[in-house]
Amino acid sequence: MSQSIRWSAADAFEWAKSVYAGQGVDVEAAIERLASVPLSLHCWQGDDVLGFESKDAKLTGGIQATGNYPGRARSIDELRADMDKAITLIPGPAKVNLHTHYLDAEGSVPRDAIEPKHFASWADWAVDRGYGLDFNTTFFSHPMSEAGSLTHPDEGIRAYWIEHGRRCRRISAYFGERTGQRSLLNHWAHDGAKEIPIDTLGPRERLRESLDAIIKEPIDPALMRDSVESKLFGIGSEAYVPGSHEFYIGYALSRGVMLTLDAGHFHPTEVISAKLTALLCFLPELLLHVSRPVRWDSDHVVLLDDETRQIMLEVVRAGALDKVAIAMDYFDASINRVAAWVVGARNTRKALLAALLEPADRLKALELSGDGAGVLAARQEELTMPFGIIWDRFCEKLGVPPDRAWMDDVRSYEREFLSKR
C-alpha cells in the first residue's frame, strides 16, 4: 500500500535550492540581491494618466488609455491609497514615479510656475512609507503643447516649456533631499508630425537647444539625474518624431545624461534587450521603462514574456544592476487598476529573479569553449527549473503574499473601496 508524501513549503524550497546549487547557483544570494533592487512604480496606472490639474483633464499628446473599468482614482488620496495597496503586494523596495500634473495644489498652477511646495505632500507620504520618488517633465495634455512643445517654432512657447523643465529638475532634486534616495527625472516630448516634414533638421536643432537650456543649471547628481527618452511615433505623429532614438543617443553621450529605453518605443521587430550592452559600452547609466507593446506603443500590462525575461538577463549577465534603473510604464483602464500594477510589477521582478538564478558563469565558460550545443541545451533546461518555488520563498521572506494568494486581497479591496467610487 503506497503512502503519499506531503512536502511543506520549506521542504519544497530546500529541494529547489539544491537543484539550483547543482547548477552552481546560490539561491540565497540571488534572493538577497533581488531584495536590494528598487522598482519604480508609475502613478499614472491608477487614474488613466489624467492627473489632478483640472477636473476636466483630457489625455493628449499621442497617448490613449482605453477602457472604463470602475474604480479609477479621482483624487490624490485615492491614488495614494491604491498605490499603497499595490505596493504591499509587490515584493522588494519601491519608488513611486510621478508626472507633473499630479501636483497637490489649491487652484490652477501654470506648469512654468510649479515649485517643490506643490509636491510637498507627496514627499511627506513617501518619507513616511520609505518610498523613493522619481519624476517626469509633462509636455503633453496641455493647451500650449497641442502643436509641439520643446520643438515649437514659436520662441515664447518653447520658453514656457523650457522653464517647466527647469522647475521639474528642482522638484526632482527636492525629492532626492527629502527621501534620501536619488530621484530620476525623465524627459519625454511628444512632438512630431503626421506627415513627413520638409525640414527634419530644424525641429531637432530646437529640441537640442531647449534641452540644453533645461539642464544648464548644475544640480548635485547624488540628488537627481536627468534622463532622455525617445519614441518611434504616436497618434498624430506617425511620420516624424524629432526625439528619435538616434537623436537621444547622441544627446545622452554628448551631454552626460542618462538614456531611457522604453520597451514600446521602437519598430515592431526591435527589442530593447538587444540594445542594452551596446549602450552600456558608452553610457555609464541607463533607465528602463518596462512595458508591453501590442502592435504599437500601447503600454499593455507587462507579462513574464520572452522579451521581459531577456531584458533582465542582459542586465544581470552584464553585471549592470547598479547601472540600470528599472521603472514601470503601462496603463490599462479595462481591468482592475490595482491588479494591473501588481501583475506587471511582479512579472518584472520575476524576470529579474529568473535572471539572477541563471548559471551565467557556467554558460559563459561553455560558450568560450565552443560548446554551443551545451549552451543551447542548458538554456532550454532552465525553463523547467523550479523557479516558482524560489519566487514564493522570496515573497514570503519580504512579507508579501505568494502567487495564488494575492488576488483575493485585491478583490477584497475592490469590494471595500474601488466599487464605491
DORO-929395 format. One record per residue (C-alpha): x, y, z. Coordinates in Angstrom, 2 decimals, padded with zeros to 5 digits. Example, Ala and Ser with C-alpha at 12.3 -4.5 7.8 and 13.67 -1.06 7.14 Angstrom:
<kolmis>
KOLMI       px       py       pz
KOLMI   012.30  -004.50   007.80
KOLMI   013.67  -001.06   007.14
</kolmis>
This chain:
<kolmis>
KOLMI       px       py       pz
KOLMI   000.00   000.00   000.00
KOLMI   001.55   003.27  -001.08
KOLMI   001.71   006.25   001.20
KOLMI   001.57   009.84  -000.11
KOLMI   004.39   012.19   000.78
KOLMI   003.44   015.72   001.80
KOLMI   006.02   018.49   001.44
KOLMI   005.88   021.70   003.37
KOLMI   006.78   024.96   001.62
KOLMI   010.09   024.87   003.49
KOLMI   010.82   021.37   002.21
KOLMI   009.99   022.41  -001.34
KOLMI   012.27   025.42  -001.07
KOLMI   015.20   023.34   000.23
KOLMI   014.73   020.89  -002.63
KOLMI   014.56   023.69  -005.23
KOLMI   017.61   025.31  -003.69
KOLMI   019.55   022.07  -004.04
KOLMI   018.53   021.79  -007.70
KOLMI   019.93   025.26  -008.41
KOLMI   023.01   024.53  -006.32
KOLMI   023.68   021.62  -008.64
KOLMI   023.99   024.20  -011.42
KOLMI   026.33   026.37  -009.37
KOLMI   023.68   028.92  -008.38
KOLMI   023.47   030.37  -004.85
KOLMI   019.74   030.86  -004.36
KOLMI   020.06   032.77  -001.09
KOLMI   022.48   035.22  -002.72
KOLMI   020.05   035.71  -005.63
KOLMI   017.19   036.43  -003.23
KOLMI   019.30   038.85  -001.25
KOLMI   020.37   040.69  -004.40
KOLMI   016.82   040.91  -005.70
KOLMI   015.68   042.35  -002.39
KOLMI   018.08   045.27  -002.86
KOLMI   016.88   046.37  -006.30
KOLMI   014.27   049.17  -006.26
KOLMI   011.40   049.17  -008.73
KOLMI   009.79   052.49  -009.66
KOLMI   006.01   052.19  -009.81
KOLMI   004.23   054.64  -012.11
KOLMI   001.40   056.65  -010.61
KOLMI  -000.47   057.03  -013.90
KOLMI  -001.79   053.45  -013.97
KOLMI  -004.18   054.39  -011.18
KOLMI  -006.07   057.22  -012.89
KOLMI  -005.55   056.68  -016.64
KOLMI  -002.86   059.40  -016.94
KOLMI  -005.30   062.25  -016.21
KOLMI  -003.64   063.83  -013.17
KOLMI  -005.12   066.45  -010.85
KOLMI  -004.60   069.79  -012.57
KOLMI  -008.25   070.03  -013.58
KOLMI  -011.48   068.10  -013.18
KOLMI  -011.91   068.41  -016.94
KOLMI  -008.45   067.00  -017.77
KOLMI  -008.07   065.24  -021.11
KOLMI  -005.24   062.99  -022.22
KOLMI  -003.44   064.28  -025.33
KOLMI  -000.02   064.02  -026.92
KOLMI  -000.49   060.84  -028.93
KOLMI  -001.40   058.78  -025.85
KOLMI  -004.59   056.84  -025.16
KOLMI  -005.88   054.94  -022.14
KOLMI  -008.59   052.54  -023.28
KOLMI  -011.34   051.11  -021.10
KOLMI  -013.63   052.35  -018.37
KOLMI  -013.34   049.79  -015.58
KOLMI  -014.89   051.08  -012.33
KOLMI  -012.65   052.39  -009.57
KOLMI  -010.39   054.97  -011.20
KOLMI  -008.63   057.14  -008.62
KOLMI  -010.29   060.57  -008.61
KOLMI  -008.13   062.30  -006.03
KOLMI  -004.62   062.27  -004.66
KOLMI  -005.78   060.47  -001.52
KOLMI  -007.44   057.72  -003.56
KOLMI  -004.40   057.36  -005.80
KOLMI  -002.03   057.09  -002.84
KOLMI  -004.28   054.55  -001.14
KOLMI  -004.35   052.45  -004.31
KOLMI  -000.58   052.63  -004.68
KOLMI  -000.10   051.71  -001.03
KOLMI  -002.27   048.63  -001.57
KOLMI  -000.41   047.63  -004.72
KOLMI   003.00   048.06  -003.10
KOLMI   002.02   045.73  -000.23
KOLMI   001.59   043.01  -002.88
KOLMI   004.84   043.66  -004.78
KOLMI   007.95   042.31  -003.03
KOLMI   011.06   044.46  -002.84
KOLMI   011.90   048.14  -002.31
KOLMI   009.61   050.62  -004.03
KOLMI   009.95   054.01  -005.62
KOLMI   006.98   056.00  -006.93
KOLMI   007.19   057.70  -010.30
KOLMI   005.21   060.97  -010.65
KOLMI   004.26   063.20  -013.54
KOLMI   003.97   066.97  -013.14
KOLMI   000.19   067.09  -013.45
KOLMI  -000.15   065.06  -010.24
KOLMI   000.71   068.12  -008.14
KOLMI  -001.09   068.85  -004.89
KOLMI  -002.16   072.49  -005.05
KOLMI  -005.21   074.65  -004.50
KOLMI  -006.31   076.35  -007.68
KOLMI  -004.60   076.37  -011.04
KOLMI  -000.79   076.45  -011.17
KOLMI   000.84   077.05  -014.57
KOLMI   003.39   074.39  -015.41
KOLMI   006.10   077.02  -015.74
KOLMI   005.40   078.08  -012.14
KOLMI   005.42   074.74  -010.30
KOLMI   007.57   074.54  -007.17
KOLMI   008.59   071.90  -004.64
KOLMI   005.81   073.11  -002.31
KOLMI   003.26   071.80  -004.79
KOLMI   004.66   068.30  -004.25
KOLMI   005.47   068.54  -000.54
KOLMI   002.59   066.25   000.46
KOLMI   003.90   063.61  -001.97
KOLMI   007.31   063.85  -000.32
KOLMI   005.74   063.60   003.16
KOLMI   003.84   060.48   002.10
KOLMI   006.92   058.89   000.52
KOLMI   009.15   059.60   003.51
KOLMI   006.54   058.17   005.88
KOLMI   006.50   054.91   003.91
KOLMI   010.14   054.69   002.90
KOLMI   009.45   055.13  -000.83
KOLMI   011.81   056.87  -003.20
KOLMI   010.35   059.37  -005.69
KOLMI   011.11   059.73  -009.40
KOLMI   009.73   062.48  -011.61
KOLMI   008.82   063.34  -015.21
KOLMI   008.52   066.51  -017.20
KOLMI   004.99   066.66  -018.62
KOLMI   004.82   068.31  -022.03
KOLMI   001.54   066.68  -023.09
KOLMI  -002.12   067.19  -022.11
KOLMI  -001.88   070.98  -022.15
KOLMI  -003.34   073.70  -024.41
KOLMI   000.14   075.08  -025.12
KOLMI   001.50   071.76  -026.34
KOLMI  -001.06   070.76  -028.96
KOLMI   001.32   071.74  -031.79
KOLMI   004.51   070.76  -030.01
KOLMI   006.50   071.86  -027.01
KOLMI   010.31   071.92  -026.98
KOLMI   010.47   071.93  -030.79
KOLMI   007.73   074.50  -031.39
KOLMI   008.77   077.25  -033.85
KOLMI   007.31   079.91  -031.52
KOLMI   010.08   081.02  -029.18
KOLMI   007.60   082.04  -026.49
KOLMI   006.01   078.58  -026.37
KOLMI   009.41   076.95  -026.21
KOLMI   010.39   079.31  -023.37
KOLMI   007.30   078.22  -021.42
KOLMI   008.26   074.56  -021.66
KOLMI   011.94   075.21  -021.00
KOLMI   011.01   076.92  -017.74
KOLMI   008.76   073.97  -016.95
KOLMI   011.71   071.60  -017.41
KOLMI   013.97   073.72  -015.22
KOLMI   011.46   073.70  -012.42
KOLMI   010.97   069.94  -012.73
KOLMI   014.70   069.47  -012.13
KOLMI   014.49   071.45  -008.89
KOLMI   011.48   069.44  -007.75
KOLMI   013.30   066.20  -008.56
KOLMI   016.29   067.37  -006.52
KOLMI   013.88   068.22  -003.69
KOLMI   012.58   064.65  -003.82
KOLMI   016.15   063.40  -003.53
KOLMI   016.76   065.59  -000.50
KOLMI   013.54   064.61   001.25
KOLMI   013.64   060.86   000.65
KOLMI   017.40   060.30   000.83
KOLMI   017.13   058.39  -002.45
KOLMI   018.31   059.78  -005.78
KOLMI   015.43   060.94  -007.95
KOLMI   015.50   060.26  -011.69
KOLMI   013.88   062.91  -013.90
KOLMI   012.73   061.57  -017.26
KOLMI   012.29   063.94  -020.20
KOLMI   009.94   062.83  -022.99
KOLMI   008.39   065.20  -025.52
KOLMI   005.52   064.04  -027.74
KOLMI   006.41   066.50  -030.53
KOLMI   006.12   065.12  -034.05
KOLMI   004.29   065.29  -037.37
KOLMI   001.54   063.28  -039.04
KOLMI   003.20   063.72  -042.44
KOLMI   006.90   063.75  -043.33
KOLMI   008.02   067.38  -042.95
KOLMI   010.25   069.21  -045.41
KOLMI   012.51   070.37  -042.58
KOLMI   013.51   067.46  -040.35
KOLMI   016.65   069.15  -039.03
KOLMI   015.14   072.36  -037.66
KOLMI   012.90   070.74  -035.02
KOLMI   015.81   068.60  -033.83
KOLMI   018.06   071.62  -033.51
KOLMI   015.36   073.38  -031.48
KOLMI   014.93   070.28  -029.32
KOLMI   018.66   070.16  -028.64
KOLMI   018.76   073.85  -027.73
KOLMI   015.70   073.55  -025.49
KOLMI   017.12   070.58  -023.62
KOLMI   020.46   072.36  -023.21
KOLMI   018.64   075.30  -021.64
KOLMI   016.72   072.99  -019.31
KOLMI   019.78   071.14  -017.96
KOLMI   022.05   074.19  -017.78
KOLMI   021.66   074.70  -014.03
KOLMI   024.13   072.48  -012.12
KOLMI   022.39   070.13  -009.67
KOLMI   024.05   067.55  -007.44
KOLMI   023.79   064.21  -009.30
KOLMI   023.50   062.46  -005.96
KOLMI   020.09   064.11  -005.61
KOLMI   018.75   063.85  -009.16
KOLMI   019.74   062.70  -012.62
KOLMI   018.29   063.70  -015.98
KOLMI   017.33   061.02  -018.49
KOLMI   016.04   061.47  -022.05
KOLMI   013.52   059.16  -023.74
KOLMI   012.91   058.54  -027.42
KOLMI   009.73   057.40  -029.12
KOLMI   009.10   055.93  -032.55
KOLMI   005.71   057.54  -033.16
KOLMI   002.43   058.49  -031.54
KOLMI  -001.14   059.14  -032.62
KOLMI  -000.84   062.26  -034.75
KOLMI   002.93   061.96  -035.08
KOLMI   003.12   058.80  -037.15
KOLMI   005.54   060.06  -039.79
KOLMI   008.19   062.00  -037.88
KOLMI   009.38   062.36  -034.30
KOLMI   012.27   064.78  -033.64
KOLMI   013.24   062.94  -030.44
KOLMI   014.24   059.70  -032.12
KOLMI   016.45   057.00  -030.65
KOLMI   019.42   058.22  -032.69
KOLMI   018.88   061.81  -031.55
KOLMI   018.81   060.89  -027.89
KOLMI   021.78   058.55  -028.08
KOLMI   023.78   061.48  -029.39
KOLMI   022.34   063.80  -026.79
KOLMI   023.00   061.46  -023.85
KOLMI   026.57   060.75  -024.97
KOLMI   027.42   064.42  -025.57
KOLMI   025.66   065.88  -022.52
KOLMI   026.39   063.25  -019.91
KOLMI   022.77   062.49  -019.09
KOLMI   021.07   059.10  -018.82
KOLMI   019.25   057.44  -021.69
KOLMI   015.80   055.94  -021.22
KOLMI   014.83   052.81  -023.14
KOLMI   011.09   052.16  -023.28
KOLMI   010.14   048.65  -024.40
KOLMI   007.37   050.02  -026.61
KOLMI   009.16   052.87  -028.37
KOLMI   010.73   051.01  -031.27
KOLMI   009.83   049.26  -034.52
KOLMI   007.88   046.00  -034.07
KOLMI   010.97   043.91  -034.84
KOLMI   013.22   045.86  -032.44
KOLMI   013.68   044.95  -028.79
KOLMI   015.49   046.91  -026.11
KOLMI   017.18   043.78  -024.77
KOLMI   019.30   043.83  -027.95
KOLMI   020.42   047.40  -027.28
KOLMI   021.41   047.28  -023.62
KOLMI   025.00   046.08  -023.71
KOLMI   025.82   048.12  -026.81
KOLMI   024.79   051.27  -024.98
KOLMI   026.48   050.23  -021.73
KOLMI   029.79   050.23  -023.60
KOLMI   029.47   054.03  -023.81
KOLMI   026.91   055.22  -021.26
KOLMI   027.53   054.79  -017.52
KOLMI   023.83   054.52  -016.66
KOLMI   020.51   053.66  -018.30
KOLMI   016.86   053.97  -017.30
KOLMI   014.40   051.28  -018.40
KOLMI   010.66   051.77  -018.86
KOLMI   009.33   048.24  -018.78
KOLMI   006.17   047.98  -020.83
KOLMI   004.48   045.67  -023.37
KOLMI   003.68   046.92  -026.85
KOLMI   000.96   045.17  -028.82
KOLMI   001.40   046.19  -032.48
KOLMI   002.39   049.69  -031.36
KOLMI   003.35   051.51  -028.17
KOLMI   000.10   050.58  -026.47
KOLMI   001.52   050.21  -022.96
KOLMI  -000.12   046.91  -022.05
KOLMI   000.42   045.31  -018.64
KOLMI   003.80   043.62  -018.50
KOLMI   003.85   039.83  -018.85
KOLMI   006.53   037.33  -017.89
KOLMI   007.19   037.00  -021.60
KOLMI   010.35   036.32  -023.58
KOLMI   011.35   039.96  -024.00
KOLMI   010.84   040.90  -020.34
KOLMI   012.96   037.92  -019.33
KOLMI   015.60   038.76  -021.94
KOLMI   015.84   042.38  -020.78
KOLMI   016.63   041.27  -017.24
KOLMI   019.00   038.54  -018.44
KOLMI   021.00   041.14  -020.37
KOLMI   021.19   043.44  -017.35
KOLMI   022.31   040.68  -014.98
KOLMI   024.70   039.00  -017.39
KOLMI   026.42   042.35  -017.94
KOLMI   026.77   042.90  -014.19
KOLMI   024.84   046.14  -014.69
KOLMI   022.22   046.08  -011.93
KOLMI   023.87   049.11  -010.34
KOLMI   023.95   050.93  -013.69
KOLMI   020.40   050.29  -014.88
KOLMI   017.36   051.77  -013.13
KOLMI   014.08   049.92  -013.62
KOLMI   010.72   051.67  -013.86
KOLMI   007.28   050.51  -014.93
KOLMI   005.31   052.26  -017.69
KOLMI   001.89   050.98  -018.75
KOLMI  -001.73   051.89  -018.19
KOLMI  -004.78   049.72  -018.65
KOLMI  -008.22   051.16  -017.92
KOLMI  -010.06   047.99  -018.94
KOLMI  -009.28   045.93  -015.82
KOLMI  -008.87   046.43  -012.08
KOLMI  -006.12   049.04  -011.98
KOLMI  -004.55   047.85  -008.72
KOLMI  -004.33   044.33  -010.12
KOLMI  -002.71   045.75  -013.28
KOLMI   000.00   047.41  -011.19
KOLMI   000.64   044.22  -009.25
KOLMI   000.67   041.83  -012.21
KOLMI   003.12   043.94  -014.22
KOLMI   005.46   044.73  -011.35
KOLMI   005.52   041.18  -010.02
KOLMI   006.28   039.87  -013.51
KOLMI   009.15   042.32  -013.81
KOLMI   010.60   041.15  -010.51
KOLMI   010.07   037.53  -011.51
KOLMI   012.04   038.13  -014.70
KOLMI   014.82   039.68  -012.66
KOLMI   014.85   036.75  -010.21
KOLMI   014.99   034.28  -013.10
KOLMI   017.99   036.18  -014.46
KOLMI   019.72   036.11  -011.09
KOLMI   019.16   032.34  -010.94
KOLMI   020.82   031.70  -014.28
KOLMI   024.22   029.93  -014.04
KOLMI   025.71   032.68  -016.20
KOLMI   029.36   031.95  -015.37
KOLMI   028.97   028.30  -016.36
KOLMI   027.19   029.21  -019.59
KOLMI   029.83   031.78  -020.50
KOLMI   032.53   029.16  -019.94
KOLMI   030.71   026.71  -022.21
KOLMI   030.35   029.41  -024.83
KOLMI   034.02   030.33  -024.69
KOLMI   034.98   026.68  -025.07
KOLMI   032.94   026.48  -028.26
KOLMI   030.30   024.18  -026.81
KOLMI   027.32   025.83  -028.47
KOLMI   025.14   022.76  -028.12
KOLMI   025.80   022.67  -024.39
KOLMI   024.77   026.30  -024.04
KOLMI   021.59   025.76  -026.05
KOLMI   020.63   022.68  -024.07
KOLMI   021.32   024.32  -020.71
KOLMI   019.30   027.44  -021.59
KOLMI   016.29   025.34  -022.54
KOLMI   016.57   023.23  -019.40
KOLMI   016.50   026.41  -017.31
KOLMI   012.91   026.95  -018.40
KOLMI   011.74   023.94  -016.39
KOLMI   013.78   024.66  -013.28
KOLMI   011.69   025.06  -010.06
KOLMI   011.73   028.84  -010.30
KOLMI   008.23   029.34  -008.88
KOLMI   009.19   027.80  -005.55
KOLMI   012.05   030.28  -005.20
KOLMI   009.73   033.18  -006.09
KOLMI   007.20   032.16  -003.43
KOLMI   010.01   031.98  -000.88
KOLMI   011.16   035.47  -001.87
KOLMI   007.63   036.82  -001.40
KOLMI   007.32   035.09   001.97
KOLMI   010.66   036.47   003.14
KOLMI   009.55   040.02   002.32
KOLMI   006.13   039.61   003.89
KOLMI   004.19   039.67   000.60
KOLMI   001.57   037.10  -000.46
KOLMI   002.96   034.49  -002.87
KOLMI   001.37   033.59  -006.18
KOLMI  -002.21   032.29  -005.99
KOLMI  -002.75   034.25  -002.74
KOLMI  -002.64   037.97  -003.55
KOLMI  -005.58   038.35  -005.93
KOLMI  -008.12   037.71  -003.17
KOLMI  -006.64   040.70  -001.36
KOLMI  -007.19   042.87  -004.44
KOLMI  -010.78   041.66  -004.82
KOLMI  -011.45   042.49  -001.18
KOLMI  -010.00   045.97  -001.70
KOLMI  -012.19   046.39  -004.76
KOLMI  -015.35   045.45  -002.86
KOLMI  -014.50   047.74   000.04
KOLMI  -013.18   050.78  -001.82
KOLMI  -012.95   050.73  -005.63
KOLMI  -016.53   049.65  -006.31
KOLMI  -017.87   052.58  -004.28
KOLMI  -016.22   055.29  -006.37
</kolmis>
